[in-house]
Amino acid sequence: MTVQPIRLFGDPVLNTPALEVTTFDKELRNLVQDLTSTMLDAGGAGLAAPQIGVSLRVFTYDIDDVIGHLINPVLKLSAETQDGDEGCLSIPGLAFDCIRAEHVVAHGFNEFGEPVVIEGSDLLARCIQHETDHLDGILFVDRLDEQTRKEAMKAIRETEWFGSAPQIKVSPHPLNSGLF
């Protein structure tokens, strides 16, 4: 479908938990297609709906030439962990060492509302956890140890794109003013 602009670090939609999908219709299938097109165009391993400004619990992935999606994911994580570089299309050009579970079993739905189970290790497990975090309003930099997070925030502030996220404007009108 359509390649959408990707929201960058600082955009409030990235820190807001997404809503559960309750309607599996053509509009949802269009969203999955837009997410997939945008992810592939950007060269990412995954992309969550909030990253294109849609606050719904949907993400796509492209791992080892397998392209898929998951809606309303619920994860079961292994106790074993993996440590490795992680990046994000909403924090372009940067990657930092991040600890994740080694293995994941993700339950959710496909675009038609049919139950789906995705099981994976290594990069697929990292991707599923990363994208599900987006749906919970969590960015991977929130998961970094304190020192690495400080380094990441410094690097983010030094990027050309930092500060280009839309700013929220507060209405000058009092709340509950009776004006609708």
Secondary structure by P-SEA (a helix, b strand, c coil): ccbbbbbccccccccbbbbccccccaaaaaaaaaaaaaaaaacccccccccccccccccccccccccccccbbbbbbbcccccbbbbbccccccccccccccbbbbbbccccccbbbbbbcaaaaaaaaaaaaaaacccccccccaaaaaaaaaaaaacccccccbbbbbbccccccccc
